[in-house]
Amino acid sequence: MKIPVYLAALAPHGLELTSERADGWLGSCFIPEASSAFLEPLRRGAERAGRQLAALAICAVTAALLRHRTGTQPAPPARPGQPPPADPGMILLTVPEIRRLLAALLATSRPPGHAMDWLD
């Protein structure tokens, strides 16, 4: 039985090595708006090793706040020195948006033996 190896690299060289040699990447500080900073080095390493990036299990963790409706972000400051709101908000994800994202993820074809086998 092969034990999968997952690495939590963040620096470009470490990301390249991860996609060259590991079974998965633990993106503990993933920032969706800066995804290319992570995905491009992963893609380069995979290409260098003759692998497809889709063969690498990517477990990206990011901050999100589940809300049932949109429009709940706090108003921007109205004057200089205004104290921050009690709930500054985070990445706004509605229940329908999470359903859409999960459906898109599950609809993506994966190579046989991909690390997403745990979903079955």
Buried (B, 14 or more C-beta within 10 A) or exposed (E): EEEEEBBBBBEBEBBBBBBBEBBBBBBEEBEEEEEEEBBEBBBBBBBEBEBEBEBBBBEBEBEEEEBEEEEEBEEEEEEEEEEEEEEEEEEBBBEEEEEEEEEEEEEEEBEEEBBEEEEE
